[in-house]
Every structure is written in C-alpha cells, then in structure tokens.
Amino acid sequence: MHAASSSASWVARVRDFVDLAKPRLSTLVFVTAACGMILAPGNIEPVRGAIALFATAVVIGAANALNSYLERDIDGLMLRTRHRPLPAGRIAPSVALVAALVASILALPTLAWAANGLTAVLGATALVVYVAIYTPAKRSTSWALLIGAVPGAIPPLMGYTAVTGAVDTGGLVLFGVLFFWQLPHFLAISLYLREDYARAGIRTVSLVHGEVVTQRLIAASAVLLLAMTLLPWPLGLGGMLYGVLALLIGGPLALWAALGLRRPLTPAWSRSFFFGTLAHLTVLMVVLLASAYR
C-alpha cells in the first residue's frame, strides 16, 4: 500500500512540473517549430533535427515556467488559472524558478550544437521577450498583445533556421503567419475571459478600449492573417492547391470576424471564434505540409 501511495505521489509530482510548462500551449508552439523545420529548403541530419526540436520544446517550457513563476500571484486570482501548481501551492516558487533556469541554461547551448548559433539566439530572444518584456507589460499596457505575439511567432522561424542557418523570406513569412494568427486568437480570449482578466488586473484590449474596438481589431487582424497565409503560395512554400485551400479556410474566418461586428457580442461568440482560430491554424499547417510533399 505504501509503495502504491509513493508511486502515485511521484506521478502527481511529475504532472505538476509538466503543468508548470503549460503543456497545451507548449505543444502548439512545438508543432509550429516542427512545421518550420519540415518546410525549410534543405535537410538536417535526423538525430540533430530531433535534438533541436527537443531543445526547442525545453526552451518553450522553461519560458512558460518562468512566466508561471512571475505571475503566480495573479494566477491565484483568476478562475482559469488558480489551480495551477504555483498558486495552488503544490510546487514551491524557488523550486520552479531553479528548474526553469536550469532548463534554459541546458537547452540553449544544446540548440546551438544540434542546429546552429542563429537558432539558439532566436530561442534566447523568444524567452527573454516573453519573460522579461511581455509578462510585466501585461499589467501596464493593453498593447502587450503585440509584444507577446513576437515570441509566439519565433518558433516556426527557429525550425526553419535550424535547417537553413539563415533568416530569409520563407522563414519570415512563417513568422508572419503565426504573428498575425495570434492577434484575433488572443483578442477573442480577452473578450470571453474579460472578467477573469479584470480580477487579475491584466490590461487587455477589451478591458481598456472596450468590446467594439476589440471586435474591430479582430476583424482587421483576421483580414491581415488571410493575406499573410496566402504568401507561401507565390513564394513556393506551398503550391496552388495550398493557396486555394488557404483562401477557403481563411476567408470564412475573416467573414466570421466581420459578421461579429453586426451583432451584439456574447461570450458564446467570442469563445467559439477562439476555437475557430485553433481549427484554422491546425488545418492550415496540415495543408501547407501536404502541399510541401506533393
């Protein structure tokens, strides 16, 4: 009985450390990094590529853990985050801080060895911008959204540069797709979770500028996202089939955002649009990868 209890305790402990790295968010970002590596022209030795992706995942997880450490106070105020390991007291803040720093210190040199120095610099940049600039900015300016979209868009560029060793137009387009995708995605979150953000004192666009401005920004950014997702076609990252399908999945999303301006806002609309952006990115990446293998 004692052995079974001890085993369950260790499993719970491991689960808490995994949760500290925000696995759902980390997985999404990791997948975009893998897509960047696959879409890049050229090749990387498979073992080095796998190690580079693993190191990228560790950097992402470390950045999320540091964010959790810095925001443990406000996480405890939000219904959505109050059960996370730090605000719930299941992991000591000092332990979380040390684990995140050690992970970063180990992962970045590994990334430089497995891929190249440029990719490691991009990883370090994403970590620093996310932790040291975006995280505190959320409490002081509603436009922290634009800052946070930068580290969120760097991973596919990291995957791309791991193969090419250089930042070129193709890599920048992948960066742009992820940058503009995050805008309507997180603006929608700020609408349907606005009470939670208000409770924590986070200055989102919806709280500072109101729902109408937020809806207009969602519509505008959805149009910009559509335009950006069409660029891989003329640049050769995706073929004509990709271009047609990107229009067929991005057009309805932009229309959905525009129609949101013509009706009273409801939490159900903003929540459904948020999940619609997730579906859009998933399908877009699948189509782009499929087009690359034609």
Contacts in CASP RR format, 6 or more apart in sequence:
PFRMAT RR
TARGET T0000
AUTHOR 0000-0000-0000
METHOD contacts of the structure
MODEL  1
MHAASSSASWVARVRDFVDLAKPRLSTLVFVTAACGMILAPGNIEPVRGA
IALFATAVVIGAANALNSYLERDIDGLMLRTRHRPLPAGRIAPSVALVAA
LVASILALPTLAWAANGLTAVLGATALVVYVAIYTPAKRSTSWALLIGAV
PGAIPPLMGYTAVTGAVDTGGLVLFGVLFFWQLPHFLAISLYLREDYARA
GIRTVSLVHGEVVTQRLIAASAVLLLAMTLLPWPLGLGGMLYGVLALLIG
GPLALWAALGLRRPLTPAWSRSFFFGTLAHLTVLMVVLLASAYR
12 90 0 8 1.000
16 85 0 8 1.000
16 90 0 8 1.000
16 91 0 8 1.000
17 85 0 8 1.000
17 91 0 8 1.000
17 99 0 8 1.000
19 84 0 8 1.000
19 85 0 8 1.000
20 64 0 8 1.000
20 65 0 8 1.000
20 68 0 8 1.000
20 84 0 8 1.000
20 85 0 8 1.000
20 86 0 8 1.000
20 91 0 8 1.000
20 96 0 8 1.000
20 99 0 8 1.000
20 100 0 8 1.000
21 60 0 8 1.000
21 61 0 8 1.000
21 62 0 8 1.000
21 64 0 8 1.000
21 65 0 8 1.000
22 61 0 8 1.000
22 64 0 8 1.000
22 67 0 8 1.000
22 68 0 8 1.000
25 64 0 8 1.000
26 57 0 8 1.000
26 60 0 8 1.000
26 61 0 8 1.000
26 64 0 8 1.000
28 281 0 8 1.000
29 60 0 8 1.000
29 152 0 8 1.000
29 155 0 8 1.000
30 53 0 8 1.000
30 56 0 8 1.000
30 57 0 8 1.000
30 60 0 8 1.000
30 155 0 8 1.000
31 285 0 8 1.000
32 155 0 8 1.000
32 156 0 8 1.000
32 174 0 8 1.000
32 178 0 8 1.000
32 285 0 8 1.000
33 53 0 8 1.000
33 56 0 8 1.000
33 57 0 8 1.000
33 155 0 8 1.000
33 156 0 8 1.000
33 158 0 8 1.000
33 159 0 8 1.000
34 53 0 8 1.000
34 159 0 8 1.000
35 156 0 8 1.000
35 174 0 8 1.000
35 285 0 8 1.000
35 288 0 8 1.000
35 289 0 8 1.000
36 156 0 8 1.000
36 157 0 8 1.000
36 159 0 8 1.000
36 160 0 8 1.000
36 171 0 8 1.000
36 174 0 8 1.000
37 44 0 8 1.000
37 49 0 8 1.000
37 52 0 8 1.000
37 53 0 8 1.000
37 159 0 8 1.000
37 160 0 8 1.000
37 162 0 8 1.000
37 163 0 8 1.000
38 289 0 8 1.000
38 292 0 8 1.000
39 160 0 8 1.000
39 174 0 8 1.000
39 237 0 8 1.000
39 288 0 8 1.000
39 289 0 8 1.000
39 292 0 8 1.000
40 159 0 8 1.000
40 160 0 8 1.000
40 161 0 8 1.000
40 162 0 8 1.000
40 163 0 8 1.000
40 164 0 8 1.000
40 171 0 8 1.000
41 163 0 8 1.000
41 164 0 8 1.000
42 163 0 8 1.000
42 164 0 8 1.000
43 163 0 8 1.000
44 52 0 8 1.000
44 115 0 8 1.000
44 162 0 8 1.000
44 163 0 8 1.000
48 114 0 8 1.000
48 115 0 8 1.000
49 114 0 8 1.000
49 115 0 8 1.000
49 162 0 8 1.000
51 110 0 8 1.000
51 113 0 8 1.000
51 114 0 8 1.000
52 111 0 8 1.000
52 114 0 8 1.000
52 115 0 8 1.000
52 119 0 8 1.000
52 159 0 8 1.000
52 162 0 8 1.000
53 159 0 8 1.000
55 107 0 8 1.000
55 108 0 8 1.000
55 110 0 8 1.000
55 111 0 8 1.000
55 114 0 8 1.000
55 115 0 8 1.000
56 107 0 8 1.000
56 111 0 8 1.000
56 123 0 8 1.000
56 155 0 8 1.000
56 158 0 8 1.000
56 159 0 8 1.000
58 103 0 8 1.000
58 104 0 8 1.000
58 106 0 8 1.000
58 107 0 8 1.000
58 110 0 8 1.000
59 103 0 8 1.000
59 104 0 8 1.000
59 107 0 8 1.000
59 108 0 8 1.000
59 111 0 8 1.000
59 123 0 8 1.000
59 124 0 8 1.000
59 126 0 8 1.000
59 127 0 8 1.000
60 155 0 8 1.000
61 100 0 8 1.000
61 103 0 8 1.000
62 100 0 8 1.000
62 101 0 8 1.000
62 103 0 8 1.000
62 104 0 8 1.000
62 107 0 8 1.000
62 127 0 8 1.000
63 100 0 8 1.000
63 104 0 8 1.000
63 126 0 8 1.000
63 127 0 8 1.000
63 130 0 8 1.000
63 131 0 8 1.000
63 151 0 8 1.000
65 96 0 8 1.000
65 99 0 8 1.000
65 100 0 8 1.000
65 103 0 8 1.000
66 97 0 8 1.000
66 100 0 8 1.000
66 101 0 8 1.000
66 104 0 8 1.000
66 127 0 8 1.000
66 131 0 8 1.000
66 135 0 8 1.000
67 130 0 8 1.000
67 131 0 8 1.000
67 135 0 8 1.000
68 75 0 8 1.000
68 84 0 8 1.000
68 85 0 8 1.000
68 86 0 8 1.000
68 96 0 8 1.000
69 86 0 8 1.000
69 93 0 8 1.000
69 96 0 8 1.000
69 97 0 8 1.000
69 100 0 8 1.000
70 131 0 8 1.000
70 135 0 8 1.000
70 136 0 8 1.000
71 135 0 8 1.000
72 84 0 8 1.000
72 86 0 8 1.000
72 87 0 8 1.000
72 93 0 8 1.000
73 87 0 8 1.000
74 139 0 8 1.000
74 200 0 8 1.000
74 201 0 8 1.000
74 202 0 8 1.000
75 81 0 8 1.000
75 82 0 8 1.000
75 84 0 8 1.000
75 86 0 8 1.000
75 87 0 8 1.000
75 200 0 8 1.000
76 82 0 8 1.000
76 84 0 8 1.000
76 87 0 8 1.000
76 200 0 8 1.000
77 199 0 8 1.000
77 200 0 8 1.000
77 201 0 8 1.000
78 196 0 8 1.000
78 197 0 8 1.000
78 199 0 8 1.000
78 200 0 8 1.000
79 196 0 8 1.000
79 199 0 8 1.000
80 193 0 8 1.000
80 196 0 8 1.000
81 87 0 8 1.000
82 88 0 8 1.000
85 91 0 8 1.000
85 96 0 8 1.000
86 93 0 8 1.000
86 96 0 8 1.000
104 127 0 8 1.000
108 120 0 8 1.000
108 123 0 8 1.000
108 124 0 8 1.000
109 120 0 8 1.000
111 117 0 8 1.000
111 119 0 8 1.000
111 120 0 8 1.000
111 123 0 8 1.000
111 158 0 8 1.000
112 119 0 8 1.000
112 120 0 8 1.000
114 162 0 8 1.000
115 158 0 8 1.000
115 159 0 8 1.000
115 161 0 8 1.000
115 162 0 8 1.000
115 165 0 8 1.000
116 161 0 8 1.000
116 162 0 8 1.000
116 165 0 8 1.000
118 161 0 8 1.000
118 165 0 8 1.000
118 166 0 8 1.000
118 167 0 8 1.000
119 158 0 8 1.000
119 159 0 8 1.000
119 161 0 8 1.000
119 162 0 8 1.000
119 165 0 8 1.000
122 154 0 8 1.000
122 157 0 8 1.000
122 158 0 8 1.000
122 161 0 8 1.000
123 154 0 8 1.000
123 158 0 8 1.000
125 151 0 8 1.000
125 154 0 8 1.000
126 150 0 8 1.000
126 151 0 8 1.000
126 152 0 8 1.000
126 154 0 8 1.000
126 155 0 8 1.000
126 158 0 8 1.000
127 151 0 8 1.000
129 147 0 8 1.000
129 148 0 8 1.000
129 150 0 8 1.000
129 151 0 8 1.000
130 148 0 8 1.000
130 151 0 8 1.000
130 152 0 8 1.000
133 147 0 8 1.000
134 144 0 8 1.000
134 147 0 8 1.000
134 148 0 8 1.000
134 150 0 8 1.000
134 151 0 8 1.000
137 144 0 8 1.000
137 147 0 8 1.000
138 144 0 8 1.000
138 202 0 8 1.000
138 203 0 8 1.000
139 201 0 8 1.000
139 202 0 8 1.000
139 203 0 8 1.000
140 203 0 8 1.000
141 203 0 8 1.000
142 203 0 8 1.000
142 204 0 8 1.000
142 205 0 8 1.000
142 207 0 8 1.000
142 208 0 8 1.000
142 209 0 8 1.000
143 205 0 8 1.000
144 203 0 8 1.000
145 182 0 8 1.000
145 183 0 8 1.000
145 186 0 8 1.000
145 187 0 8 1.000
145 190 0 8 1.000
145 204 0 8 1.000
145 205 0 8 1.000
146 183 0 8 1.000
148 182 0 8 1.000
149 178 0 8 1.000
149 179 0 8 1.000
149 182 0 8 1.000
149 183 0 8 1.000
149 186 0 8 1.000
150 179 0 8 1.000
152 178 0 8 1.000
152 179 0 8 1.000
152 182 0 8 1.000
153 175 0 8 1.000
153 176 0 8 1.000
153 177 0 8 1.000
153 178 0 8 1.000
153 179 0 8 1.000
153 182 0 8 1.000
154 175 0 8 1.000
155 178 0 8 1.000
156 171 0 8 1.000
156 174 0 8 1.000
156 175 0 8 1.000
156 177 0 8 1.000
156 178 0 8 1.000
157 167 0 8 1.000
157 171 0 8 1.000
157 172 0 8 1.000
157 174 0 8 1.000
157 175 0 8 1.000
160 170 0 8 1.000
160 171 0 8 1.000
160 174 0 8 1.000
161 167 0 8 1.000
161 171 0 8 1.000
164 171 0 8 1.000
169 235 0 8 1.000
170 232 0 8 1.000
170 235 0 8 1.000
170 237 0 8 1.000
173 228 0 8 1.000
173 231 0 8 1.000
173 232 0 8 1.000
173 235 0 8 1.000
173 237 0 8 1.000
174 232 0 8 1.000
174 237 0 8 1.000
176 228 0 8 1.000
177 225 0 8 1.000
177 228 0 8 1.000
177 229 0 8 1.000
177 231 0 8 1.000
177 232 0 8 1.000
177 284 0 8 1.000
179 228 0 8 1.000
180 221 0 8 1.000
180 224 0 8 1.000
180 225 0 8 1.000
180 228 0 8 1.000
181 225 0 8 1.000
181 277 0 8 1.000
181 280 0 8 1.000
181 281 0 8 1.000
183 217 0 8 1.000
183 218 0 8 1.000
183 221 0 8 1.000
183 224 0 8 1.000
183 225 0 8 1.000
184 218 0 8 1.000
184 221 0 8 1.000
184 222 0 8 1.000
184 225 0 8 1.000
184 253 0 8 1.000
184 257 0 8 1.000
184 273 0 8 1.000
184 277 0 8 1.000
185 274 0 8 1.000
185 277 0 8 1.000
185 278 0 8 1.000
185 281 0 8 1.000
187 205 0 8 1.000
187 206 0 8 1.000
187 214 0 8 1.000
187 217 0 8 1.000
187 218 0 8 1.000
187 221 0 8 1.000
188 218 0 8 1.000
188 270 0 8 1.000
188 271 0 8 1.000
188 273 0 8 1.000
188 274 0 8 1.000
188 277 0 8 1.000
189 270 0 8 1.000
189 274 0 8 1.000
190 197 0 8 1.000
190 204 0 8 1.000
190 205 0 8 1.000
190 206 0 8 1.000
190 207 0 8 1.000
190 214 0 8 1.000
191 206 0 8 1.000
191 211 0 8 1.000
191 214 0 8 1.000
191 215 0 8 1.000
191 265 0 8 1.000
191 267 0 8 1.000
191 270 0 8 1.000
192 267 0 8 1.000
192 270 0 8 1.000
192 271 0 8 1.000
192 274 0 8 1.000
194 204 0 8 1.000
194 206 0 8 1.000
194 207 0 8 1.000
197 204 0 8 1.000
197 206 0 8 1.000
197 207 0 8 1.000
198 207 0 8 1.000
205 213 0 8 1.000
205 214 0 8 1.000
205 217 0 8 1.000
206 214 0 8 1.000
211 265 0 8 1.000
215 257 0 8 1.000
215 260 0 8 1.000
215 261 0 8 1.000
215 265 0 8 1.000
216 261 0 8 1.000
218 257 0 8 1.000
218 260 0 8 1.000
218 273 0 8 1.000
219 254 0 8 1.000
219 257 0 8 1.000
219 258 0 8 1.000
219 260 0 8 1.000
219 261 0 8 1.000
221 257 0 8 1.000
222 250 0 8 1.000
222 253 0 8 1.000
222 254 0 8 1.000
222 256 0 8 1.000
222 257 0 8 1.000
222 258 0 8 1.000
223 254 0 8 1.000
223 257 0 8 1.000
225 250 0 8 1.000
225 253 0 8 1.000
225 254 0 8 1.000
226 246 0 8 1.000
226 247 0 8 1.000
226 250 0 8 1.000
226 251 0 8 1.000
226 253 0 8 1.000
226 254 0 8 1.000
229 246 0 8 1.000
229 250 0 8 1.000
229 284 0 8 1.000
230 243 0 8 1.000
230 246 0 8 1.000
230 247 0 8 1.000
232 238 0 8 1.000
232 239 0 8 1.000
232 242 0 8 1.000
232 243 0 8 1.000
232 246 0 8 1.000
232 288 0 8 1.000
233 239 0 8 1.000
233 240 0 8 1.000
233 242 0 8 1.000
233 243 0 8 1.000
233 246 0 8 1.000
237 288 0 8 1.000
237 292 0 8 1.000
238 288 0 8 1.000
238 291 0 8 1.000
238 292 0 8 1.000
239 291 0 8 1.000
239 294 0 8 1.000
241 287 0 8 1.000
241 291 0 8 1.000
241 294 0 8 1.000
242 287 0 8 1.000
242 288 0 8 1.000
242 290 0 8 1.000
242 291 0 8 1.000
245 287 0 8 1.000
246 284 0 8 1.000
246 287 0 8 1.000
246 288 0 8 1.000
249 280 0 8 1.000
249 283 0 8 1.000
249 284 0 8 1.000
249 287 0 8 1.000
250 280 0 8 1.000
250 284 0 8 1.000
253 276 0 8 1.000
253 277 0 8 1.000
253 280 0 8 1.000
256 273 0 8 1.000
256 276 0 8 1.000
257 273 0 8 1.000
260 269 0 8 1.000
263 269 0 8 1.000
END
